[in-house]
Amino acid sequence: MGETMPASNQRQPIKDWMTIVQFDGRGGVRKLEEAEEATFTTPAKGFALISGNSRAPEFKVWLKRELGDFNADLITVPSTRSRCTVLDDRALVVLRVARPGADPEDVGRQLLTLWIEKGRVIIASELNIVEFLGITQWQQTHHAPVSPADLVARLALRAADRIEPLIERMGDSLDSIEEMLMMNRAGDTRSRLAHLRRTLINMRRLIWPQRDVLTTLEIEDLSFFTARDRVRLREAAARTARLGDEMQTLSERAVLVHEQLLDTRAEQMNQTMLLLAAATVVLMPLTVISGILGMNVEGIPFHDSPYAFWIVTGFLGLLGVAIFLFMRKKKWM
C-alpha cells in the first residue's frame, strides 16, 4: 500500500476534475476556488474534503501519487454493492445514491467511494458533491460537519433524503392498486403489482447494505473517531434502517395485496363456474326430454297431434322455470 501523506503538509493544485473544501472543525467551511493559488492547510481541529471525478485520468493519477497504486485502485474500481473496509487506521466506504428526479421504477444509482482518514476525506464519484451536500448553505449557516465521520453521516442522510420520496410514491402506487381491487376494477392490476414488487426488491438491495455499512463504520476502532462521531453514524444508520423497515412493510403489504388479487380472481372463477353449473342443471332435464321425443320410432306421444310442438315447448319452459326457482330458493345461485 502506498503511504498517505497528511493533507496539511502538501500543496494541492485545484483542477477542473477535483474540488477541495476545507472544514475548520467548528461548523465553518470554505470551498477553494479554481483560480486560487493552490495551497491549503488543514486546521488542527478541522479536515479537508477532496472530491474528484472517478473517471478522470488526472484524478486517478493524483490518487496513485497520494495513496499508492493499490489504494487508488480500490477507490476507482466500480463496485456493485455498498461496503465498508477498514485498512489500518483508514476506512474505505462505498455508498450508492439515487439519481436526482429518479423514478421508483427506474432508480439510477450513483456511486460514492470515500477514503476516510485523520484530517482528510477523499471522494471519487461522478456526482457533484458540492451540490449534493449543500455546501453553499453550510457556508451561510455555519453548520458544516466538524469531523470526517460527521461528513459521512451527512452523506448518508442526504442519500436517505433522495430515497424517501421514492418510497412514498411506491406507497401511493400500492394504495392505488388496493383501491382498484376494492372497487372491482382489476384491469392491469396484476401486472402493475408484479412490477411494483420487483421495484421494491431492487430498492431493498439499495437500502439494507447501506445500513450495514454505517453500522460497521460506527463500531470500527478508528483512532480519530470520537464518541460524538459514533453517535452521528448511529443516527444515520437508524434513519437508513427506518427506510428499510418502510420498504419491508410495503413488501409485506404487496404480498397481502397479491393474495387478495388471487382471492378475487378465484372468486370470479367460482362465480363463473356456478353460473355454468346452474345453466347445466336447468337445461339437462329439458335436453333429455326433448331428446327422447325426438327419437324417430313408433309410439312417440302426441305423434299425430297438430298442437304437440307447442304443448311440449310450454311444458319444457314451465319445467325450466320451476327448476330455476327451486335453485334460487335453495340459494344455489
C-alpha positions as CSV (number, residue, x, y, z in Angstrom):
1,M,0.0,0.0,0.0
2,G,1.2,3.5,-0.8
3,E,2.0,5.8,2.1
4,T,-0.6,8.5,2.7
5,M,0.8,12.0,3.1
6,P,-1.1,14.3,5.5
7,A,-3.1,16.9,3.8
8,S,-1.7,19.6,5.9
9,N,1.8,19.1,4.6
10,Q,1.0,19.1,0.9
11,R,0.5,21.7,-1.8
12,Q,-2.7,20.8,-3.7
13,P,-3.3,22.3,-7.1
14,I,-7.0,22.8,-7.7
15,K,-8.1,21.3,-11.1
16,D,-11.3,21.2,-13.0
17,W,-11.6,17.5,-12.2
18,M,-11.1,18.0,-8.5
19,T,-12.8,20.1,-5.8
20,I,-11.2,20.9,-2.4
21,V,-13.3,22.0,0.6
22,Q,-11.9,23.0,3.9
23,F,-13.8,22.4,7.2
24,D,-12.5,24.2,10.3
25,G,-14.0,21.7,12.8
26,R,-16.2,24.3,14.3
27,G,-19.0,24.4,11.7
28,G,-17.2,26.7,9.2
29,V,-16.5,25.6,5.6
30,R,-14.7,27.1,2.6
31,K,-14.6,25.9,-0.9
32,L,-11.3,26.7,-2.6
33,E,-11.8,28.4,-5.9
34,E,-10.2,27.1,-9.1
35,A,-8.4,30.4,-9.7
36,E,-7.0,30.4,-6.2
37,E,-3.3,29.6,-6.0
38,A,-3.2,26.1,-4.8
39,T,-2.0,25.7,-1.3
40,F,-4.2,24.8,1.6
41,T,-3.6,23.8,5.2
42,T,-5.9,21.8,7.3
43,P,-6.8,23.4,10.7
44,A,-5.7,21.5,13.8
45,K,-9.3,20.6,14.6
46,G,-10.6,20.6,11.0
47,F,-10.2,18.4,8.0
48,A,-10.3,18.6,4.2
49,L,-12.7,17.1,1.7
50,I,-11.2,16.3,-1.7
51,S,-13.7,15.3,-4.3
52,G,-12.8,14.2,-7.8
53,N,-14.4,12.7,-10.9
54,S,-13.8,8.9,-10.7
55,R,-13.5,8.7,-14.5
56,A,-11.0,11.5,-14.9
57,P,-7.5,10.1,-15.7
58,E,-5.9,13.1,-14.0
59,F,-7.7,12.3,-10.7
60,K,-6.6,8.6,-10.9
61,V,-3.0,9.8,-11.3
62,W,-3.4,12.1,-8.3
63,L,-4.8,9.2,-6.3
64,K,-2.0,6.9,-7.1
65,R,0.5,9.6,-6.1
66,E,-1.3,10.3,-2.8
67,L,-2.4,6.8,-1.8
68,G,-0.4,4.3,-3.8
69,D,-1.5,2.1,-6.6
70,F,-3.3,-0.5,-4.5
71,N,-5.5,2.0,-2.6
72,A,-6.1,4.1,-5.7
73,D,-7.4,1.1,-7.5
74,L,-9.7,0.3,-4.5
75,I,-11.2,3.7,-4.8
76,T,-11.7,4.0,-8.6
77,V,-12.7,0.4,-9.5
78,P,-16.5,0.4,-9.9
79,S,-18.4,-1.5,-7.2
80,T,-21.9,-3.0,-7.4
81,R,-22.6,-3.1,-3.7
82,S,-22.2,-0.8,-0.7
83,R,-19.5,-1.8,1.6
84,C,-17.1,-0.7,4.4
85,T,-13.5,-1.9,4.5
86,V,-11.0,-0.8,7.2
87,L,-7.3,-0.7,6.3
88,D,-5.1,0.1,9.3
89,D,-6.4,3.4,10.7
90,R,-8.3,4.3,7.5
91,A,-11.6,3.2,6.0
92,L,-12.9,2.7,2.5
93,V,-16.7,3.2,2.3
94,V,-18.8,2.7,-0.8
95,L,-22.3,4.2,-0.8
96,R,-25.0,4.2,-3.5
97,V,-27.2,7.3,-4.1
98,A,-30.4,7.6,-6.2
99,R,-30.1,10.0,-9.1
100,P,-32.0,13.3,-8.6
101,G,-35.5,13.1,-10.0
102,A,-35.3,9.3,-10.4
103,D,-38.5,7.3,-10.9
104,P,-39.2,4.4,-8.5
105,E,-39.4,2.0,-11.4
106,D,-36.0,3.1,-12.8
107,V,-33.8,4.2,-9.9
108,G,-30.5,5.2,-11.5
109,R,-27.7,4.8,-9.0
110,Q,-24.6,6.9,-8.5
111,L,-21.6,5.5,-6.6
112,L,-19.8,7.4,-3.8
113,T,-16.5,5.9,-2.9
114,L,-15.0,7.5,0.2
115,W,-11.4,7.2,1.6
116,I,-11.6,8.3,5.2
117,E,-8.5,9.1,7.3
118,K,-7.5,11.5,10.0
119,G,-7.7,15.0,8.7
120,R,-8.9,14.1,5.2
121,V,-11.8,12.6,3.2
122,I,-11.3,11.7,-0.4
123,I,-14.4,11.1,-2.5
124,A,-14.4,9.5,-6.0
125,S,-17.7,10.0,-7.8
126,E,-19.3,11.4,-10.9
127,L,-21.7,13.2,-8.5
128,N,-21.4,16.9,-7.9
129,I,-20.5,16.7,-4.2
130,V,-20.8,20.4,-3.5
131,E,-24.3,20.5,-4.8
132,F,-25.3,17.2,-3.2
133,L,-24.1,18.2,0.3
134,G,-25.4,21.7,0.1
135,I,-22.0,23.3,1.0
136,T,-23.2,26.7,-0.1
137,Q,-25.9,26.6,2.5
138,W,-23.4,25.4,5.2
139,Q,-21.3,28.5,4.4
140,Q,-24.2,30.7,5.2
141,T,-25.5,28.8,8.3
142,H,-22.0,27.9,9.7
143,H,-23.4,24.5,10.4
144,A,-21.0,22.3,8.4
145,P,-19.7,18.9,9.6
146,V,-17.0,19.0,12.3
147,S,-15.3,15.7,11.5
148,P,-14.8,13.1,8.8
149,A,-17.3,10.8,10.4
150,D,-19.8,13.6,10.7
151,L,-19.4,14.2,6.9
152,V,-20.1,10.5,6.2
153,A,-23.2,10.6,8.3
154,R,-24.5,13.6,6.5
155,L,-23.8,12.0,3.1
156,A,-25.8,9.0,4.3
157,L,-28.6,11.3,5.4
158,R,-28.6,13.1,2.0
159,A,-28.8,9.7,0.3
160,A,-31.8,8.9,2.5
161,D,-33.4,12.2,1.6
162,R,-33.4,11.1,-2.1
163,I,-34.8,7.7,-1.4
164,E,-37.6,8.7,0.9
165,P,-39.8,10.4,-1.8
166,L,-39.4,7.3,-3.9
167,I,-40.7,5.1,-1.1
168,E,-43.7,7.5,-0.6
169,R,-44.5,7.2,-4.4
170,M,-44.4,3.4,-4.2
171,G,-46.7,3.5,-1.2
172,D,-49.1,5.7,-3.1
173,S,-49.0,3.3,-6.1
174,L,-49.8,0.4,-3.7
175,D,-52.7,2.3,-2.3
176,S,-54.0,2.9,-5.8
177,I,-53.8,-0.8,-6.6
178,E,-55.7,-1.7,-3.3
179,E,-58.4,0.9,-4.1
180,M,-58.8,-0.6,-7.6
181,L,-59.2,-4.0,-6.1
182,M,-61.8,-2.8,-3.6
183,M,-63.8,-1.2,-6.4
184,N,-63.6,-4.4,-8.5
185,R,-61.7,-2.6,-11.2
186,A,-58.8,-5.1,-11.7
187,G,-57.7,-4.0,-15.2
188,D,-54.0,-4.3,-15.4
189,T,-53.7,-4.6,-11.6
190,R,-51.8,-7.8,-11.7
191,S,-49.0,-6.6,-14.0
192,R,-48.7,-3.3,-12.0
193,L,-48.4,-5.2,-8.8
194,A,-45.8,-7.5,-10.1
195,H,-43.8,-4.5,-11.4
196,L,-44.1,-2.8,-8.1
197,R,-42.9,-5.9,-6.2
198,R,-39.8,-6.1,-8.4
199,T,-39.1,-2.4,-7.8
200,L,-39.4,-3.0,-4.0
201,I,-36.9,-5.8,-4.2
202,N,-34.4,-3.6,-6.1
203,M,-34.9,-0.7,-3.6
204,R,-34.3,-3.1,-0.6
205,R,-31.0,-4.1,-2.2
206,L,-30.1,-0.4,-2.3
207,I,-31.1,0.4,1.3
208,W,-30.2,-2.5,3.6
209,P,-26.5,-2.7,2.6
210,Q,-26.0,1.0,3.4
211,R,-27.4,0.4,6.9
212,D,-24.8,-2.3,7.4
213,V,-22.1,0.0,6.1
214,L,-22.9,2.7,8.6
215,T,-23.2,0.2,11.5
216,T,-19.8,-1.3,10.6
217,L,-18.1,2.0,10.4
218,E,-19.6,3.0,13.7
219,I,-18.2,0.0,15.6
220,E,-14.7,0.1,13.9
221,D,-11.8,1.1,16.2
222,L,-10.6,4.1,14.2
223,S,-8.4,6.3,16.4
224,F,-9.8,9.7,15.1
225,F,-13.4,8.8,15.7
226,T,-14.9,10.4,18.8
227,A,-18.0,9.5,20.8
228,R,-19.9,12.2,19.0
229,D,-18.8,10.8,15.7
230,R,-20.2,7.4,16.6
231,V,-23.5,8.9,17.7
232,R,-23.8,10.7,14.4
233,L,-23.1,7.5,12.4
234,R,-25.6,5.6,14.6
235,E,-28.3,8.3,13.8
236,A,-27.6,7.9,10.1
237,A,-27.8,4.1,10.4
238,A,-31.1,4.4,12.3
239,R,-32.5,6.7,9.5
240,T,-31.5,4.2,6.8
241,A,-32.8,1.3,8.9
242,R,-36.2,3.1,9.2
243,L,-36.4,3.4,5.4
244,G,-35.5,-0.2,5.2
245,D,-38.3,-1.0,7.6
246,E,-40.8,1.0,5.5
247,M,-39.7,-0.9,2.4
248,Q,-40.2,-4.2,4.3
249,T,-43.7,-3.0,5.3
250,L,-44.5,-2.2,1.7
251,S,-43.2,-5.6,0.6
252,E,-45.5,-7.3,3.2
253,R,-48.4,-5.2,2.1
254,A,-47.7,-6.1,-1.6
255,V,-47.8,-9.8,-0.7
256,L,-51.2,-9.3,1.0
257,V,-52.5,-7.4,-2.0
258,H,-51.2,-10.2,-4.2
259,E,-53.1,-12.7,-2.1
260,Q,-56.2,-10.5,-2.2
261,L,-55.9,-10.3,-6.0
262,L,-55.6,-14.1,-6.2
263,D,-58.7,-14.5,-4.0
264,T,-60.6,-12.0,-6.2
265,R,-59.7,-14.0,-9.3
266,A,-60.6,-17.2,-7.6
267,E,-64.0,-15.8,-6.5
268,Q,-64.7,-14.6,-10.1
269,M,-63.8,-18.0,-11.4
270,N,-66.1,-19.6,-8.8
271,Q,-69.0,-17.3,-9.8
272,T,-68.4,-18.2,-13.5
273,M,-68.4,-22.0,-12.7
274,L,-71.5,-21.6,-10.6
275,L,-73.4,-19.9,-13.5
276,L,-72.3,-22.7,-15.9
277,A,-73.3,-25.4,-13.4
278,A,-76.7,-23.7,-12.9
279,A,-77.3,-23.5,-16.6
280,T,-76.4,-27.2,-17.0
281,V,-78.8,-28.2,-14.2
282,V,-81.6,-26.2,-15.8
283,L,-81.1,-27.4,-19.3
284,M,-80.2,-31.0,-18.7
285,P,-83.7,-32.3,-18.0
286,L,-85.1,-30.3,-20.9
287,T,-82.4,-31.8,-23.2
288,V,-83.2,-35.3,-22.0
289,I,-87.0,-34.9,-22.6
290,S,-86.5,-33.2,-26.0
291,G,-84.0,-35.9,-27.0
292,I,-86.5,-38.7,-26.1
293,L,-89.3,-37.0,-28.0
294,G,-87.0,-36.5,-31.0
295,M,-86.5,-40.3,-31.5
296,N,-87.7,-41.4,-34.9
297,V,-89.6,-44.5,-33.7
298,E,-93.2,-45.6,-33.5
299,G,-95.1,-44.8,-30.3
300,I,-93.9,-41.3,-29.6
301,P,-96.6,-39.4,-27.6
302,F,-98.6,-36.7,-29.5
303,H,-97.2,-38.1,-32.8
304,D,-100.4,-37.2,-34.6
305,S,-101.5,-34.1,-32.7
306,P,-101.2,-30.7,-34.5
307,Y,-100.6,-29.0,-31.1
308,A,-97.9,-31.3,-29.9
309,F,-95.0,-29.0,-30.5
310,W,-96.5,-26.1,-28.5
311,I,-97.6,-28.4,-25.7
312,V,-94.1,-29.9,-25.4
313,T,-92.4,-26.4,-25.7
314,G,-94.7,-25.0,-23.0
315,F,-94.1,-27.9,-20.7
316,L,-90.3,-27.6,-21.1
317,G,-90.5,-23.9,-20.4
318,L,-92.5,-24.4,-17.2
319,L,-90.1,-27.1,-16.1
320,G,-87.1,-24.9,-16.7
321,V,-88.7,-22.0,-14.7
322,A,-89.6,-24.4,-11.9
323,I,-86.0,-25.7,-11.7
324,F,-84.7,-22.2,-11.7
325,L,-87.0,-21.1,-8.9
326,F,-86.1,-24.2,-6.9
327,M,-82.3,-23.4,-7.2
328,R,-83.0,-19.8,-6.2
329,K,-84.9,-20.9,-3.1
330,K,-82.0,-23.2,-2.1
331,K,-79.6,-20.3,-2.7
332,W,-77.6,-22.4,-5.1
333,M,-77.4,-19.4,-7.5
